[in-house]
Amino acid sequence: MQKQKAYRASLLRFDSAGHAIFEVDGLLVVGPDASGRQVVLDVGGYADVASRHPEVAVTHWPGRIIAPGFVDMHIHFPQTDVIGSPADGLLPWLENYTFPHESRFVAEDYSAQVATFFVDELLRNGVTTALTFSTSHPASVNGLFAEAQRRHMRLITGKVLQDRHSPDGVRDDTEQSLVDTEDLIRRWHGVDRLGYAITPRFAPTSTPAQLRGAGELAARYPDVWIQSHVAENRDEIDWVRALFPASRSYLSVYDDFGLMRERAVYAHCIHFDDEDRALMRDTGSVAAVSPTSNLFLGSGFFDYAGADRMGFGYGLASDVGGGTSFSPFRTMLAAYYVGRTTVEGVQGANGKPGLSLSPQHLWWQHTAGAAKALGLAGVVGNLQPGCEADFVVLDPAATALLERKTRQARNLDELLFAMIVLGDDRLVERTVISQASSA
């Protein structure tokens, strides 16, 4: 039987409305629940919580901040070595870098080797839950799931479906791809902390038959996730329009094949109209906002105001390797830039400024908000009682400039924003996942 443990430091968590709760001197008590999961048992101010658990030994981290582990809603595990590759845009980048590299994941040993590095990099940056693409090869899925299972990590992935408009080495066979997907669902979904995602790469690289089969699998297994890309790039949208002329929009293609519902996550969602936004809301589908990737590839800007106005869910994502960093701090800072940039351009055509996303909201988007979007509210991304005990220990004095800036913070927003702007992997002193930790 696992013993209870208690950790003393400053504490950050979120209430049900997404507002930050901060204890300057807090205590986090974790231990097994009735099912044996390592969860948060109690949390709050040190004096109050300690009085309720006098028998529990306390680990004290002075000057540190305990915060929820970050949740990355969209990342490509096989693109770990594609990060930082120059390209003129999305489609040339896929052709020249991504597809050639992904073809290597047919090999089990290569998949396993990259999976180890990939998970190391997630944890080093404080990411404790991720929804990630693998490749079209079952070996890539098996390799990543096995590594995540070894680390007790909550991770969701799936075999990419792409049976056309793809080169040899990554293009799959329609019928076999669906058989492989169902086999992988049965093998991995719901095992320990693992989840499966049905994963069409994006509409142009799947035939109608493959998309139809993916939709049938989604109906057969309603608790698995669905993930793909949509409306990222103007050239891509024109391509989809030519391939699927009967569909109202790019997004509608997925709806037409039964691939929009709760637990359906679509990366980017940039070039939307209000009918698309309403479709996201009405189906319970959500957006994975990928600001560093969108800036790097020149794709456009996610319309936060439009999403909030129409009421569909979203959260933040690194989108490595189109994204330029595993660090949640780099992602949150890029999201701030994107918020300040309206869809018409910097300061907009009418001269009005864009949104100024608050530090608390940015942090929520990458933790509890992302977890909510994934259907995992109250499970990960927060440190409220009952949440799985995944957290990071942050050192706000990790660099000289960080120490100088955070010491001057007059309130929580100033403290969080200083870490968003100046933070990177050095800020993450320790990552704790249930029974395992990375320091």
PLY file of the C-alpha trace (Angstrom):
ply
format ascii 1.0
element vertex 439
property float x
property float y
property float z
element edge 438
property int vertex1
property int vertex2
end_header
0.00 0.00 0.00
1.42 3.38 -0.98
1.86 5.85 1.84
0.57 9.37 1.90
3.06 12.13 1.14
2.95 15.86 1.74
4.77 18.67 -0.07
5.16 22.20 1.24
5.79 25.18 -1.06
3.81 27.92 -2.70
0.84 26.31 -4.49
-1.00 27.11 -7.73
-4.28 25.50 -8.76
-7.58 26.50 -10.42
-11.22 26.63 -9.39
-14.05 25.33 -11.56
-14.41 28.71 -13.30
-10.76 28.72 -14.34
-9.61 31.28 -11.78
-6.23 30.74 -10.18
-5.94 29.95 -6.47
-2.51 30.69 -5.02
-1.20 29.82 -1.57
2.05 31.56 -0.68
2.67 28.86 1.93
0.74 25.80 0.87
0.64 22.08 1.50
-0.23 19.35 -0.99
-1.11 15.91 0.40
-1.16 12.99 -2.04
-1.85 9.31 -1.65
-3.85 6.38 -3.01
-7.57 6.56 -3.54
-9.90 3.56 -3.24
-8.79 2.26 -6.65
-5.09 2.68 -5.88
-4.52 5.75 -8.04
-2.12 8.34 -6.62
-4.32 11.44 -6.23
-4.51 14.74 -4.39
-6.10 14.04 -1.01
-5.93 17.53 0.47
-4.60 20.93 -0.54
-4.57 24.46 0.81
-2.75 26.69 3.27
0.02 24.93 5.18
-1.32 25.54 8.69
-4.83 24.31 7.93
-3.86 21.25 5.88
-0.99 20.19 8.17
-3.33 20.19 11.17
-5.52 17.64 9.40
-2.59 15.31 8.59
-0.24 15.37 11.57
1.04 11.86 10.84
2.22 12.58 7.28
5.88 13.44 6.73
6.37 16.74 4.88
8.89 17.44 2.12
9.61 21.18 2.14
10.69 23.07 -0.97
11.35 26.66 0.21
11.12 29.32 -2.46
9.51 26.93 -4.93
6.07 26.79 -6.54
4.09 23.57 -6.91
1.82 23.83 -9.96
-0.27 21.39 -12.03
1.59 19.42 -14.66
1.12 20.91 -18.11
-1.23 19.32 -20.66
-0.14 19.43 -24.33
-3.17 18.99 -26.57
-1.34 18.43 -29.87
2.22 17.26 -30.49
3.88 14.93 -33.01
6.14 12.39 -31.33
7.81 11.34 -34.63
8.65 14.96 -35.47
11.02 15.34 -32.55
13.93 15.54 -35.01
12.03 17.65 -37.55
11.81 20.66 -35.22
13.66 23.67 -36.57
13.57 22.64 -40.25
13.21 25.58 -42.67
10.34 25.59 -45.17
8.22 27.94 -47.26
4.99 26.73 -45.65
3.03 23.76 -44.38
2.80 21.62 -47.51
6.48 21.97 -48.58
7.52 21.33 -44.97
5.56 18.06 -44.94
6.99 16.94 -48.27
10.63 17.86 -47.67
11.08 16.99 -43.99
8.17 15.35 -42.22
7.22 12.49 -44.51
10.81 11.33 -45.16
11.58 11.28 -41.46
8.35 9.57 -40.43
9.08 6.68 -42.79
11.82 5.57 -40.37
9.25 4.63 -37.71
8.44 1.36 -39.42
11.33 0.00 -37.34
10.44 -0.99 -33.77
13.88 -0.22 -32.35
13.93 3.26 -33.89
10.41 3.99 -32.61
11.38 2.89 -29.11
14.57 4.98 -29.11
12.77 8.17 -30.17
9.93 7.48 -27.73
12.39 7.43 -24.82
13.87 10.78 -25.84
10.44 12.26 -26.54
9.02 11.37 -23.12
12.22 12.60 -21.45
11.79 15.93 -23.21
8.12 16.24 -22.23
8.91 15.62 -18.58
11.95 17.89 -18.59
9.65 20.68 -19.70
6.93 19.89 -17.17
4.43 18.26 -19.55
2.69 15.41 -17.74
-0.19 14.68 -20.14
-0.05 14.76 -23.94
-2.29 14.02 -26.91
0.21 13.07 -29.59
0.38 11.84 -33.16
2.42 8.76 -33.90
3.01 7.70 -37.54
1.14 5.41 -39.92
3.19 2.48 -38.57
1.78 0.42 -35.66
5.36 0.09 -34.37
5.39 3.82 -33.57
2.22 3.53 -31.50
3.45 0.48 -29.62
6.79 2.12 -28.92
5.30 5.30 -27.49
2.62 3.57 -25.44
5.18 1.18 -23.96
7.43 4.06 -22.91
4.56 6.09 -21.43
3.34 3.03 -19.54
6.82 2.48 -18.11
6.80 6.07 -16.80
3.22 5.82 -15.38
2.31 8.70 -17.71
-1.15 9.71 -18.91
-0.74 9.79 -22.67
-3.05 9.53 -25.67
-1.86 8.61 -29.16
-2.89 6.75 -32.29
-1.76 5.38 -35.61
-1.94 7.99 -38.35
-4.38 7.21 -41.16
-3.14 8.38 -44.60
-3.96 6.20 -47.60
-3.49 8.75 -50.41
-1.47 11.81 -51.44
1.41 10.50 -49.36
4.75 9.05 -50.45
5.87 5.45 -50.16
6.98 4.70 -46.63
4.16 6.54 -44.89
1.12 5.84 -47.09
-0.99 3.02 -45.67
-3.57 0.62 -47.10
-7.18 1.57 -46.48
-8.50 -1.73 -45.16
-5.36 -2.68 -43.25
-5.13 0.75 -41.65
-8.57 0.31 -40.10
-7.82 -3.23 -38.94
-4.58 -2.00 -37.35
-6.41 0.86 -35.66
-8.98 -1.42 -34.07
-6.29 -3.85 -32.94
-4.39 -1.01 -31.29
-7.53 0.28 -29.59
-8.18 -3.16 -28.12
-4.57 -3.55 -27.02
-3.94 -0.14 -25.43
-7.03 1.98 -24.79
-7.78 2.25 -21.08
-4.69 0.30 -20.04
-3.18 2.00 -16.99
-3.18 5.73 -17.87
-3.19 5.31 -21.66
-5.82 6.35 -24.18
-6.25 5.80 -27.90
-6.99 8.47 -30.51
-8.35 7.68 -33.99
-6.00 9.78 -36.10
-6.64 10.76 -39.71
-3.64 12.91 -40.55
-5.79 15.49 -42.29
-8.61 15.22 -44.80
-6.51 15.43 -48.00
-4.42 12.38 -47.11
-7.37 10.07 -46.47
-9.77 8.65 -49.04
-13.49 8.87 -48.34
-13.39 5.13 -47.62
-10.75 5.59 -44.93
-12.56 8.53 -43.34
-15.82 6.56 -43.40
-14.10 3.64 -41.68
-12.59 5.98 -39.08
-16.06 7.35 -38.36
-17.43 3.84 -37.95
-14.66 3.03 -35.46
-15.42 6.24 -33.58
-19.06 5.17 -33.27
-18.05 1.67 -32.16
-15.65 3.01 -29.50
-17.27 6.20 -28.17
-14.80 6.72 -25.32
-11.69 6.90 -27.52
-10.41 10.23 -28.75
-10.32 11.55 -32.32
-7.59 13.90 -33.51
-6.70 15.58 -36.78
-5.83 18.93 -38.35
-8.18 21.49 -39.86
-8.13 24.92 -41.50
-4.45 25.52 -40.83
-3.34 26.89 -44.18
-5.04 28.60 -47.15
-3.46 26.26 -49.73
-4.59 23.27 -47.70
-8.15 24.62 -47.58
-8.22 25.04 -51.38
-7.00 21.45 -51.73
-9.75 20.15 -49.45
-12.38 22.11 -51.36
-11.29 20.44 -54.60
-11.22 16.95 -53.02
-14.52 17.21 -51.12
-16.74 19.56 -53.14
-19.94 18.29 -51.48
-18.84 19.41 -48.01
-19.73 22.94 -46.87
-16.27 23.61 -45.43
-13.02 21.88 -44.52
-14.33 21.25 -41.00
-17.58 19.87 -42.37
-15.68 17.08 -44.08
-15.00 15.52 -40.69
-18.60 15.96 -39.60
-19.82 14.36 -42.82
-17.85 11.22 -41.92
-18.91 11.02 -38.25
-15.67 12.38 -36.81
-16.98 15.28 -34.74
-18.13 14.67 -31.20
-16.92 15.03 -27.62
-13.27 13.95 -27.33
-12.64 15.08 -30.92
-9.64 17.42 -31.00
-8.79 19.45 -34.09
-5.46 21.24 -34.30
-5.23 24.85 -35.51
-8.84 25.84 -36.42
-7.54 29.14 -37.81
-9.54 29.91 -40.93
-13.06 29.43 -39.59
-16.36 31.18 -40.15
-19.18 31.30 -37.63
-20.83 28.18 -39.07
-17.61 26.27 -38.38
-17.45 27.67 -34.86
-21.07 26.70 -34.24
-20.35 23.19 -35.52
-17.45 22.86 -33.07
-19.69 24.01 -30.21
-22.69 21.90 -31.12
-20.71 18.67 -31.54
-18.54 19.17 -28.46
-15.38 19.13 -30.56
-12.46 21.28 -29.37
-9.46 23.14 -30.79
-5.80 22.57 -30.01
-4.30 26.05 -30.35
-0.73 25.82 -31.66
0.74 29.33 -31.69
4.46 28.63 -32.17
3.69 26.37 -35.14
1.29 28.88 -36.68
3.87 31.65 -36.37
6.72 29.48 -37.67
4.83 28.25 -40.75
3.04 31.55 -41.36
-0.35 29.83 -41.21
-2.38 32.55 -39.49
-3.75 33.33 -36.04
-6.31 31.54 -33.90
-9.32 33.79 -33.31
-9.77 33.71 -29.52
-12.59 36.26 -29.59
-14.49 34.22 -32.18
-14.08 31.01 -30.19
-15.26 32.64 -26.98
-18.17 34.36 -28.71
-19.43 31.09 -30.19
-18.58 29.08 -27.09
-16.42 26.18 -28.25
-13.60 24.73 -26.18
-9.87 25.00 -26.73
-6.51 24.57 -25.06
-2.85 25.07 -25.83
-0.47 22.80 -27.72
3.19 22.86 -28.73
2.69 21.13 -32.11
6.32 20.02 -32.23
7.85 19.69 -34.87
6.05 22.53 -36.69
6.02 24.11 -33.26
9.37 25.43 -32.15
9.63 24.33 -28.52
8.52 21.66 -26.07
8.36 24.37 -23.39
4.88 25.37 -22.20
6.30 28.80 -21.34
7.26 29.41 -24.97
3.81 28.24 -26.05
1.99 30.49 -23.57
4.09 33.48 -24.63
3.35 32.81 -28.31
-0.35 32.56 -27.45
-0.11 35.99 -25.86
1.39 37.35 -29.10
-1.40 35.72 -31.11
-4.05 37.18 -28.82
-2.61 40.64 -29.39
-2.82 40.06 -33.15
-6.34 40.12 -34.59
-7.39 38.23 -37.68
-6.97 41.42 -39.74
-3.38 41.90 -38.60
-1.52 43.66 -35.82
-3.89 46.15 -34.18
-6.47 45.24 -36.82
-7.73 47.05 -39.86
-9.76 49.40 -37.65
-6.82 50.28 -35.43
-8.27 48.59 -32.35
-5.88 46.44 -30.32
-6.25 42.69 -30.08
-6.95 40.75 -26.91
-4.65 40.88 -23.92
-4.87 37.33 -22.60
-4.37 37.33 -18.85
-1.51 35.31 -17.35
-4.00 33.23 -15.37
-6.00 32.41 -18.50
-2.85 31.50 -20.45
-1.75 29.15 -17.67
-5.26 27.67 -17.42
-5.25 27.00 -21.19
-2.19 24.79 -20.78
-3.34 22.95 -17.63
-6.91 22.69 -16.34
-8.43 24.24 -19.47
-6.65 21.80 -21.77
-7.69 18.93 -19.50
-11.32 20.10 -19.66
-11.13 20.29 -23.46
-9.85 16.71 -23.54
-12.70 15.49 -21.34
-10.29 15.03 -18.41
-11.47 17.80 -16.08
-10.90 16.77 -12.49
-8.50 14.06 -13.62
-5.35 15.92 -14.70
-4.23 19.52 -15.18
-5.17 20.66 -11.68
-4.34 20.09 -8.02
-7.80 19.95 -6.52
-8.75 16.94 -4.37
-9.32 13.85 -6.50
-7.01 14.92 -9.32
-4.21 12.56 -10.25
-1.02 13.65 -8.52
0.90 15.02 -11.49
2.70 18.28 -10.74
5.75 20.39 -11.40
8.05 22.13 -8.98
9.07 25.53 -10.34
12.06 27.59 -9.25
11.25 31.26 -9.91
14.92 32.05 -9.24
16.19 29.58 -11.84
18.02 32.32 -13.75
19.36 35.67 -12.60
16.84 37.61 -14.66
13.93 35.45 -13.50
14.96 35.90 -9.88
15.27 39.64 -10.29
11.88 39.93 -12.01
9.83 37.51 -9.89
11.14 39.04 -6.67
9.54 42.33 -7.74
6.12 40.80 -8.55
3.38 42.63 -6.67
0.59 40.16 -7.37
-0.11 36.76 -8.91
-0.57 38.04 -12.46
2.83 39.72 -12.40
4.45 36.57 -11.02
2.85 34.26 -13.59
3.53 36.62 -16.48
7.19 36.96 -15.53
7.53 33.18 -15.67
5.65 32.98 -18.99
7.86 35.62 -20.61
11.22 34.62 -19.11
10.73 30.92 -18.38
11.98 27.83 -20.18
12.98 24.31 -19.15
15.32 25.72 -16.48
12.29 26.95 -14.55
11.08 23.34 -14.13
13.11 21.96 -11.25
11.18 18.72 -10.88
8.32 16.89 -12.60
6.30 14.43 -10.55
3.99 11.90 -12.19
2.03 9.75 -9.75
4.64 7.33 -8.41
7.47 8.47 -10.67
9.45 11.71 -10.75
11.96 13.49 -12.96
14.35 15.94 -11.32
0 1
1 2
2 3
3 4
4 5
5 6
6 7
7 8
8 9
9 10
10 11
11 12
12 13
13 14
14 15
15 16
16 17
17 18
18 19
19 20
20 21
21 22
22 23
23 24
24 25
25 26
26 27
27 28
28 29
29 30
30 31
31 32
32 33
33 34
34 35
35 36
36 37
37 38
38 39
39 40
40 41
41 42
42 43
43 44
44 45
45 46
46 47
47 48
48 49
49 50
50 51
51 52
52 53
53 54
54 55
55 56
56 57
57 58
58 59
59 60
60 61
61 62
62 63
63 64
64 65
65 66
66 67
67 68
68 69
69 70
70 71
71 72
72 73
73 74
74 75
75 76
76 77
77 78
78 79
79 80
80 81
81 82
82 83
83 84
84 85
85 86
86 87
87 88
88 89
89 90
90 91
91 92
92 93
93 94
94 95
95 96
96 97
97 98
98 99
99 100
100 101
101 102
102 103
103 104
104 105
105 106
106 107
107 108
108 109
109 110
110 111
111 112
112 113
113 114
114 115
115 116
116 117
117 118
118 119
119 120
120 121
121 122
122 123
123 124
124 125
125 126
126 127
127 128
128 129
129 130
130 131
131 132
132 133
133 134
134 135
135 136
136 137
137 138
138 139
139 140
140 141
141 142
142 143
143 144
144 145
145 146
146 147
147 148
148 149
149 150
150 151
151 152
152 153
153 154
154 155
155 156
156 157
157 158
158 159
159 160
160 161
161 162
162 163
163 164
164 165
165 166
166 167
167 168
168 169
169 170
170 171
171 172
172 173
173 174
174 175
175 176
176 177
177 178
178 179
179 180
180 181
181 182
182 183
183 184
184 185
185 186
186 187
187 188
188 189
189 190
190 191
191 192
192 193
193 194
194 195
195 196
196 197
197 198
198 199
199 200
200 201
201 202
202 203
203 204
204 205
205 206
206 207
207 208
208 209
209 210
210 211
211 212
212 213
213 214
214 215
215 216
216 217
217 218
218 219
219 220
220 221
221 222
222 223
223 224
224 225
225 226
226 227
227 228
228 229
229 230
230 231
231 232
232 233
233 234
234 235
235 236
236 237
237 238
238 239
239 240
240 241
241 242
242 243
243 244
244 245
245 246
246 247
247 248
248 249
249 250
250 251
251 252
252 253
253 254
254 255
255 256
256 257
257 258
258 259
259 260
260 261
261 262
262 263
263 264
264 265
265 266
266 267
267 268
268 269
269 270
270 271
271 272
272 273
273 274
274 275
275 276
276 277
277 278
278 279
279 280
280 281
281 282
282 283
283 284
284 285
285 286
286 287
287 288
288 289
289 290
290 291
291 292
292 293
293 294
294 295
295 296
296 297
297 298
298 299
299 300
300 301
301 302
302 303
303 304
304 305
305 306
306 307
307 308
308 309
309 310
310 311
311 312
312 313
313 314
314 315
315 316
316 317
317 318
318 319
319 320
320 321
321 322
322 323
323 324
324 325
325 326
326 327
327 328
328 329
329 330
330 331
331 332
332 333
333 334
334 335
335 336
336 337
337 338
338 339
339 340
340 341
341 342
342 343
343 344
344 345
345 346
346 347
347 348
348 349
349 350
350 351
351 352
352 353
353 354
354 355
355 356
356 357
357 358
358 359
359 360
360 361
361 362
362 363
363 364
364 365
365 366
366 367
367 368
368 369
369 370
370 371
371 372
372 373
373 374
374 375
375 376
376 377
377 378
378 379
379 380
380 381
381 382
382 383
383 384
384 385
385 386
386 387
387 388
388 389
389 390
390 391
391 392
392 393
393 394
394 395
395 396
396 397
397 398
398 399
399 400
400 401
401 402
402 403
403 404
404 405
405 406
406 407
407 408
408 409
409 410
410 411
411 412
412 413
413 414
414 415
415 416
416 417
417 418
418 419
419 420
420 421
421 422
422 423
423 424
424 425
425 426
426 427
427 428
428 429
429 430
430 431
431 432
432 433
433 434
434 435
435 436
436 437
437 438
